[in-house]
Amino acid sequence: MTEPLVVVENVSRVFGHGARQVHAVRGVSLAAHPGEVLAIRGRSGAGKTTRLNIIGGLDRPTSGRVLVAGKDVTAASGRQLLRMRRDTIGFVFQSFGLIPILSAAENVGVPMRLAKVRPAVRDERVAMLLELVGLGAHAAQRPYELSGGQQQRVAIARALANGPRLLIADEPTGQLDSETGRQIMDLIRAVVTARGTTAIVATHDAALLDLADRVIVLRDGQVADPVPAG
């Protein structure tokens, strides 16, 4: 097996102080490899989002460390984290997070503008990504003109814009009906298989877990017994 892209070592995250302390994550360790879909399952409040935020450098743990592509996320400076989130990590959220006044193509192009990708290269890559997610004919439409499933497809294309090695998806099907949610998970699975990307997906939908290579269950911030996927 290849070396893991993501290594989480004994990570804990505590919010608050004294009697008001909340242990969102308790001593969690895991590894995720290239070409793997790792699903994190747990009820609301189990610590799924906190864990993803720590892996993606959006939050820092109280203790422990996270390595992504050999770089210590937990010890990185703000500038280094910004670069990692731009170049190495792509995010997909439940709320889509698209910019309402921009078209689908413009939304997908935003990360490339920030990375100062040349316009001709950017336009070509935007068109390719929209085709990849099945929205080549919807490039000029704005988010309010698209269905929920289409908006999430745009969000996935945007997350892939700068060729990230790690895709983090936090409840990506939470606002979608079961059939559309299945299509989105199928798309994530296809992207991982085709590109060798690592995907870590948080979900509470047991019906989608068969698309993962491995499933980790969180209870009260801790890893429960592993559940086989498939």
C-alpha positions as CSV (number, residue, x, y, z in Angstrom):
1,M,0.0,0.0,0.0
2,T,1.2,3.5,-0.7
3,E,2.2,5.9,2.0
4,P,-0.8,7.7,3.6
5,L,-1.5,11.2,2.4
6,V,-3.2,12.1,5.7
7,V,-1.9,11.1,9.1
8,V,-3.8,12.1,12.3
9,E,-1.9,11.4,15.5
10,N,-3.8,11.4,18.8
11,V,-5.7,14.6,18.1
12,S,-7.9,16.1,20.7
13,R,-9.9,19.4,20.6
14,V,-11.4,21.0,23.7
15,F,-13.7,24.0,23.7
16,G,-14.2,26.2,26.7
17,H,-12.7,26.1,30.2
18,G,-13.2,24.5,33.5
19,A,-16.7,23.1,34.1
20,R,-17.8,24.3,30.7
21,Q,-15.2,22.3,28.8
22,V,-16.5,20.4,25.8
23,H,-14.3,17.6,24.4
24,A,-15.3,17.7,20.7
25,V,-12.5,15.3,19.7
26,R,-10.8,12.9,22.1
27,G,-7.4,11.2,21.2
28,V,-8.3,10.4,17.5
29,S,-5.8,8.8,15.2
30,L,-6.2,7.7,11.6
31,A,-4.6,7.5,8.2
32,A,-6.0,8.0,4.7
33,H,-4.3,6.9,1.5
34,P,-4.2,8.2,-2.1
35,G,-7.2,6.8,-4.1
36,E,-9.2,6.1,-1.0
37,V,-12.6,7.3,0.2
38,L,-12.7,7.4,4.0
39,A,-16.1,8.0,5.5
40,I,-16.6,9.4,8.9
41,R,-20.0,8.5,10.4
42,G,-21.6,9.8,13.5
43,R,-24.6,11.7,14.9
44,S,-24.7,15.4,15.1
45,G,-22.3,16.6,17.8
46,A,-20.1,13.5,17.5
47,G,-17.2,15.6,16.4
48,K,-17.2,15.0,12.6
49,T,-17.0,18.6,11.5
50,T,-14.4,19.5,14.1
51,R,-12.2,16.7,12.9
52,L,-12.5,17.7,9.3
53,N,-11.7,21.3,10.2
54,I,-8.6,20.3,12.0
55,I,-7.4,18.1,9.1
56,G,-8.1,20.9,6.6
57,G,-6.3,23.5,8.7
58,L,-9.5,25.5,9.5
59,D,-9.1,24.8,13.2
60,R,-6.2,23.8,15.4
61,P,-6.2,20.9,17.9
62,T,-5.7,21.3,21.6
63,S,-3.2,18.4,21.3
64,G,-1.8,16.0,18.8
65,R,-0.8,16.7,15.2
66,V,-2.0,16.3,11.6
67,L,0.2,15.6,8.6
68,V,-1.1,16.2,5.0
69,A,1.3,15.3,2.1
70,G,4.1,15.2,4.7
71,K,3.5,18.7,6.0
72,D,2.5,19.4,9.6
73,V,-0.8,21.2,9.4
74,T,-1.0,21.8,13.1
75,A,2.4,23.6,13.2
76,A,1.9,25.6,10.0
77,S,1.8,29.4,9.9
78,G,-1.3,31.2,8.7
79,R,0.4,31.9,5.3
80,Q,1.4,28.2,5.0
81,L,-2.1,27.1,5.8
82,L,-3.5,29.5,3.2
83,R,-1.2,28.0,0.6
84,M,-2.1,24.4,1.5
85,R,-5.9,25.2,1.3
86,R,-5.3,26.7,-2.1
87,D,-3.0,24.1,-3.6
88,T,-3.4,20.8,-1.7
89,I,-6.8,20.6,-0.1
90,G,-10.3,21.1,-1.6
91,F,-13.4,21.6,0.5
92,V,-17.0,20.7,-0.2
93,F,-19.6,21.8,2.3
94,Q,-23.3,20.9,3.0
95,S,-24.3,24.5,2.3
96,F,-22.6,24.6,-1.2
97,G,-21.1,28.0,-0.5
98,L,-21.4,29.4,-4.1
99,I,-21.2,33.1,-4.8
100,P,-24.7,34.1,-5.9
101,I,-23.8,36.8,-8.4
102,L,-21.3,34.6,-10.2
103,S,-22.1,32.0,-12.9
104,A,-21.3,28.4,-12.5
105,A,-18.1,28.8,-14.6
106,E,-17.1,31.9,-12.6
107,N,-17.6,30.1,-9.3
108,V,-15.4,27.3,-10.4
109,G,-12.8,29.7,-11.6
110,V,-12.4,31.6,-8.3
111,P,-9.7,29.4,-6.8
112,M,-7.7,29.6,-10.0
113,R,-7.9,33.4,-10.0
114,L,-6.6,33.4,-6.4
115,A,-3.8,31.2,-7.6
116,K,-3.1,33.6,-10.5
117,V,-3.6,30.9,-13.2
118,R,-3.4,32.4,-16.7
119,P,-6.9,33.2,-18.1
120,A,-6.6,30.8,-21.1
121,V,-5.5,27.9,-18.9
122,R,-8.2,28.8,-16.3
123,D,-11.0,28.9,-18.9
124,E,-9.9,25.6,-20.4
125,R,-9.8,24.0,-16.9
126,V,-13.2,25.4,-15.9
127,A,-14.8,23.9,-19.0
128,M,-13.1,20.6,-18.4
129,L,-14.3,20.5,-14.7
130,L,-17.9,21.4,-15.6
131,E,-17.9,18.6,-18.1
132,L,-16.5,16.3,-15.5
133,V,-19.4,17.0,-13.1
134,G,-22.0,16.9,-15.9
135,L,-22.7,20.6,-16.1
136,G,-21.0,21.6,-19.3
137,A,-24.3,23.1,-20.7
138,H,-24.9,25.1,-17.5
139,A,-21.7,27.2,-17.4
140,A,-23.5,30.5,-17.7
141,Q,-26.2,29.8,-15.1
142,R,-26.1,31.4,-11.6
143,P,-26.7,29.3,-8.5
144,Y,-30.3,30.3,-8.1
145,E,-31.0,28.9,-11.6
146,L,-29.6,25.5,-10.6
147,S,-31.1,22.6,-8.5
148,G,-29.5,21.7,-5.2
149,G,-27.7,18.7,-6.8
150,Q,-26.4,20.9,-9.6
151,Q,-25.1,23.5,-7.1
152,Q,-23.3,20.8,-5.2
153,R,-21.7,19.6,-8.5
154,V,-20.5,23.1,-9.1
155,A,-19.1,23.1,-5.6
156,I,-17.2,19.9,-6.3
157,A,-15.8,21.3,-9.5
158,R,-14.6,24.4,-7.7
159,A,-13.0,22.2,-5.0
160,L,-11.1,20.4,-7.7
161,A,-10.0,23.6,-9.5
162,N,-6.4,23.6,-8.4
163,G,-5.9,19.9,-8.5
164,P,-6.0,19.1,-4.8
165,R,-4.5,15.9,-3.5
166,L,-7.1,15.8,-0.6
167,L,-10.8,16.4,-0.9
168,I,-12.7,17.1,2.3
169,A,-16.5,16.9,2.2
170,D,-18.6,17.7,5.2
171,E,-22.1,16.3,4.9
172,P,-22.1,17.0,1.1
173,T,-25.5,15.3,0.6
174,G,-27.2,16.8,3.7
175,Q,-29.4,19.2,1.8
176,L,-30.2,16.8,-1.0
177,D,-32.8,14.1,-1.5
178,S,-31.6,10.5,-1.3
179,E,-31.4,9.9,-5.1
180,T,-29.4,13.2,-5.7
181,G,-27.3,12.5,-2.7
182,R,-26.4,9.1,-4.1
183,Q,-25.4,10.8,-7.4
184,I,-23.1,13.2,-5.6
185,M,-21.4,10.4,-3.7
186,D,-21.0,8.4,-7.0
187,L,-19.3,11.5,-8.4
188,I,-16.9,11.8,-5.5
189,R,-16.1,8.1,-5.8
190,A,-15.5,8.5,-9.5
191,V,-13.2,11.5,-9.0
192,V,-11.1,9.6,-6.4
193,T,-10.8,6.6,-8.6
194,A,-9.9,8.6,-11.7
195,R,-7.4,11.0,-10.1
196,G,-6.0,9.1,-7.2
197,T,-7.3,11.8,-4.9
198,T,-7.8,11.1,-1.2
199,A,-11.4,11.9,0.0
200,I,-12.5,12.2,3.6
201,V,-16.3,12.4,3.7
202,A,-18.4,13.1,6.8
203,T,-21.9,11.7,6.6
204,H,-24.7,10.5,8.8
205,D,-26.4,8.8,5.9
206,A,-25.9,5.0,6.3
207,A,-27.2,4.4,2.8
208,L,-24.1,6.2,1.3
209,L,-21.5,4.3,3.2
210,D,-21.1,1.5,0.7
211,L,-19.3,3.8,-1.6
212,A,-16.5,4.3,0.9
213,D,-13.4,2.1,1.1
214,R,-13.4,2.4,4.9
215,V,-15.8,3.8,7.5
216,I,-14.9,5.3,10.9
217,V,-17.6,5.8,13.4
218,L,-17.4,8.7,15.9
219,R,-19.2,8.6,19.3
220,D,-18.7,11.5,21.7
221,G,-15.6,12.6,19.9
222,Q,-13.9,9.2,20.0
223,V,-13.5,6.5,17.4
224,A,-15.8,3.6,18.0
225,D,-15.4,0.1,16.5
226,P,-14.6,0.3,12.8
227,V,-17.4,-0.6,10.4
228,P,-16.6,-2.4,7.1
229,A,-17.7,-0.6,4.0
230,G,-19.5,-2.2,1.0
